[in-house]
């Protein structure tokens, strides 16, 4: 079965940006270190950030350090906060469906094991 990579990446990015402004590499590191199961890679993160910027969910600014590479910082907008709220509700609804699925699947497995005895 093929994996669905990064399906909720924008929701997690908005969540992290609601906590504090950040830049792309820092967001990717947070996804990889803080999520129990990270399904996102750098391409998904940067595509998501571009799309969110295009849709007005985030604003950007550049930091030009004296040494090192310039960094594009992302800040969540009011529109982004509304999108985050909608994402949270969508995830909450999906979670109830997943809990239903796992409960039913567990019952099937228990029945299968009992039938083997």
C-alpha positions in Angstrom: 0.0 0.0 0.0 1.6 3.4 -1.0 2.1 5.9 1.8 0.4 9.2 1.8 3.3 11.5 2.4 2.8 14.9 4.1 -1.0 15.0 3.9 -1.3 17.2 7.0 2.1 19.1 6.7 0.4 22.5 6.2 -1.6 21.9 9.5 1.6 21.1 11.4 3.4 24.1 9.9 0.6 26.5 10.8 0.6 25.0 14.3 4.3 25.6 14.8 4.0 29.1 13.2 1.2 29.9 15.6 3.7 29.3 18.4 6.5 31.4 16.9 7.8 32.7 13.5 10.3 30.3 11.9 12.2 29.5 8.8 11.9 26.5 6.6 14.8 24.3 7.8 13.8 25.0 11.4 10.2 23.9 10.7 11.4 20.7 9.0 13.7 19.9 12.0 10.7 20.4 14.3 8.5 18.1 12.2 11.2 15.4 12.3 12.1 15.8 16.0 8.7 16.5 17.5 6.2 14.4 15.6 5.8 10.7 16.6 5.8 9.9 12.9 7.0 12.4 10.4 5.8 11.9 6.8 7.2 15.1 5.4 10.4 15.9 3.6 12.0 19.2 2.7 10.3 19.3 -0.7 6.8 19.0 0.9 7.6 21.6 3.6 8.8 24.2 1.1 6.0 23.5 -1.4 3.5 23.9 1.5 5.1 27.1 2.7 5.0 28.5 -0.9 1.3 27.6 -1.2 0.5 29.0 2.2 2.2 32.3 1.3 0.4 32.4 -2.0 -2.9 32.0 -0.2 -2.2 34.6 2.5 -1.9 32.2 5.4 1.7 33.3 6.1 3.8 36.4 5.6 7.5 36.3 4.9 10.5 38.5 5.7 14.2 38.0 5.0 17.0 37.9 7.5 20.3 38.9 6.0 23.0 37.8 8.5 26.5 39.2 8.2 27.8 35.6 7.9 25.9 32.6 6.5 23.0 32.3 4.3 20.0 34.6 4.2 16.9 33.1 5.8 13.3 33.5 4.8 11.1 33.8 7.9 7.5 32.8 8.0 4.8 34.4 10.3 1.2 33.2 10.5 -1.5 35.7 9.5 -5.0 36.1 10.8 -6.2 34.1 7.7 -3.6 31.5 8.7 -5.0 31.3 12.2 -8.5 30.7 10.8 -7.1 28.0 8.5 -5.4 26.4 11.5 -8.7 26.4 13.4 -10.4 24.7 10.4 -7.5 22.2 10.2 -7.9 21.4 13.9 -11.6 20.6 13.4 -10.9 18.5 10.4 -8.3 16.5 12.3 -10.5 16.1 15.3 -13.3 14.6 13.0 -10.8 12.3 11.3 -9.5 11.2 14.7 -13.0 10.0 15.7 -13.2 8.1 12.4 -9.8 6.5 13.0 -10.7 5.6 16.6 -13.9 3.9 15.2 -11.8 2.0 12.6 -9.2 0.8 15.1 -11.9 -0.3 17.5 -13.7 -2.3 14.8 -10.4 -3.7 13.5 -9.5 -4.8 17.1 -12.8 -6.7 17.3 -12.2 -8.5 14.0 -8.7 -9.5 15.2 -10.1 -10.8 18.6 -12.8 -12.8 16.7 -10.2 -14.2 14.3 -7.9 -15.3 17.1 -10.9 -16.9 19.0 -12.0 -18.8 15.9 -8.5 -20.2 15.6 -8.7 -21.7 19.1 
